Amino acid sequence: MQAAAARTGAPLGHDFCAISLSDLLTSRETIVQRLEAAAEGDFVTAFYNPQSQRRRDLLVHARNIFSEKRPSSTPVIIARNLGRADEETTIVPLSEFDVDSVDMLTIVIIGNSQTRMLNLGDGARAYTPRGYGTMP
């Protein structure tokens, strides 16, 4: 998650959480409860163990939960094979997030309501500003 963030800007610049989508050691009910809490709490959220060849539905469920709580323009980082020769990072709006592009070698980060996608001339970057905005 840190490597994905470092390669794509500063998406973890404020509060964030990480959730495993593997239901091998954690119940599906617990994972869904965590997804709903993270979406409701407006956390930048990183998913690891997002989906395997046989376990395909929790990432779809996660995308749907976050789509209800975030603007459709919310950046989604898809980082695959980090640290390997064929490393690839992509940033897309939540409305265009295709879960079929994700496997077990992928980290997915969904921004919060303040995360922005920027194009600095050398490709897309994601940025989450620090601060709470409503504090005195």
N, C-alpha and C positions, 0 to 999 in steps of 0.2 A: 504494500500500500504506500509506503514511504517512497519507494523507487518510482512508482507510477506517478505520484504527486510531483516528485522532483523533475520528472521528464516533461510534465505538462503544465507547469506554472506553479501556482500556489493554491490549490483547491482546499488544502487542509489548514488554511490560515486562521480558522476559528474553531469552535467546538465541532467534534466529529466522533463517529463511532465506527466500529468494525463488526460485521456480522458474518458468521459462517453460514452458508446455505446448505451445508451437508446435514442430512437428518440421520446419519449413521449413529452418532453418539448423543445427539440432542433431538428431542421430539419435535415433530413438525409444528405442533401447537405452540411450543415455546419459541420456535423460530418466527412464526407468524406474529406472535405477541411482540417480539423484539422489533420486527419490521414495522408494525403499526406504531409502536412507541417512538422509534427513530423518525418516522415520517411525521408523526404528530408533533414531535419536539423540534422539528426543523433542523435536524442534524445533517451535516454532510455525512454520507454513509458509504463505507467501503464494504464490498462483498468479496469474500474469498471462498474458495470451494464452491463457485457459483452454480455449476451444473456439470454433470457427467453424461456419459452416453445413455445411461438408463434413467437418471434422475433429471427430468427436464422441466418440471412444472413450478418449482419454488421461485426461480428467477422471473418467470412470467408473472407469478403472483406478486413478487416484490415490485416489479415495474408497474403493475396496476395499482398497488397501494400508493406508491410514490407519485404516480400520475394524478391521483386524486388530491394530493396535498401540495404539489409543486406546479409552477408555471410550465407550460409545454416547452419553453425555451431553456429550461434548466439544463446546464451542461452535464453530460454523462461521459466519463472517461472509460475507455475500454483499452486495457493494457495487457498485451499477450506476450508470452515468452520473454519476460524481462530478464536482462542479463545474458541473453543468448544471441547468437548471430542473427537470427530472424526476428528479433524484437520488433514489436509494432505497437504504437499508441495512436488512438483515434479519439477525437472529441466530437460528440454529436448532441443535438438537442434531445431532450427526453422523448419528445414526440416521434423521433426517428430511431430510437434505440431498438435495434434488432437483436433479440436474445439468441438467435441462431448463430450469431458470430462469436459466441462465448463458449469456452470449454474450461476444463479444470486447470489449464495453464494461464488463465485470465484473471485479472483483478478488475473489478468494476467499481467506479466511484460515482455516486450521484450527488450533485451539489445540493446546497440548501437554497432557500428562496432568494438569497443574496448573491449566490455564485454567478459569475459572469463569464462568458466566452469572449476572448479577445483575439484579434489577429494582429500580431506584431510584425508582420512581414516575413517571418520565418516559420509560419504555421500557426495553427490555433493553440491557444493557451487558455487555461481556466484559472480564475481568481476568486477567492472568497475573502472579502474584506473583514478585518478585525473590528470589533466594537459592537456594542449593543444598541446604539442609535437612540434609545429612549432613556439612557442613564443621564443623570444631571451633570 
